[in-house]
């Protein structure tokens, strides 16, 4: 693993939040460049165990040679299934960093970044069928508007969707540069990069089913964490953070928290401390940390 692949965000704070036991079993569900995993391993004793998940084949090149470590090349929506495969039913802590890795942004041909011209791809798992090309060229105008409004938080999402559908009637939109050309009327100079980032975010979230995956993952957590086990989660946009905050508080994503006969709130997790954000020093070193939010919870 090299720092060029991904500079881990809130490294000390997120691993501190796990309150690691030397002989515990932990999971890093977003391995990436391995920065968080390496820090966890430093704090584990010889009888500790760390499992890590990453669906991106490129991340396999960063695997750690350590008998206490197991890297699983799968999406973390399958957390419970693959832990059971390895004979693990409960763990002492789970860490997740939901951000796109620096490697994915910086590798031009992956199509994640507004900086490069590339094929419309944006797949974190390169074996998945759904790509940015399919979203842009085959989704209905209504569906495109829905993801631009919902995932990109773009108030003019309907107008952008209409423009995309009109443009693709002439020929398919194949590259990020071609997409930018379609978007040009919606990109005032002062906000060009911000709006492009919002459009890319919306398409990327849809391609990788990020919101559905996050929900599936969170719903598994209470059954996998031991009593007293810790959850340390880093999110980067309000859609993720709202889901994380709501689940920790209410044990669900919608509606009120369940209550017992006496009206006491009955939830599986309790928050530990408050919201943690990167320091100015960390942001100066790693600008991609600027929107990170860390929330820590404990299994009750």
Buried (B, 14 or more C-beta within 10 A) or exposed (E): BEEEBBBBBBBEBBBBBBBBBEEBBBBBBBBBBBBBBBBBBEBBEEEBBBBBBBBBEBBEEBBBEEEBBBBBBBBBBBBBEBBEEEEBEEBBBBBBBBBBBBBBBBBBEBBBBBEBEBBBBBBBBEEEEBBBBEBBBEBEBEEBBBBBBBBBBBEBBBBBBBBBBEBBEEEBBBBBEBBBEBBEEBBEEEEBEEBBBBBBBBBBBBBBBBBEBBBBBBBBBBEBBBEEBBBBBBBBBEBBBEBBBBBBBBBBBEEEEEEEEEEEEEBBBEBBEEEBBBEEEBBEEBEBBBBBBBBBBBBE
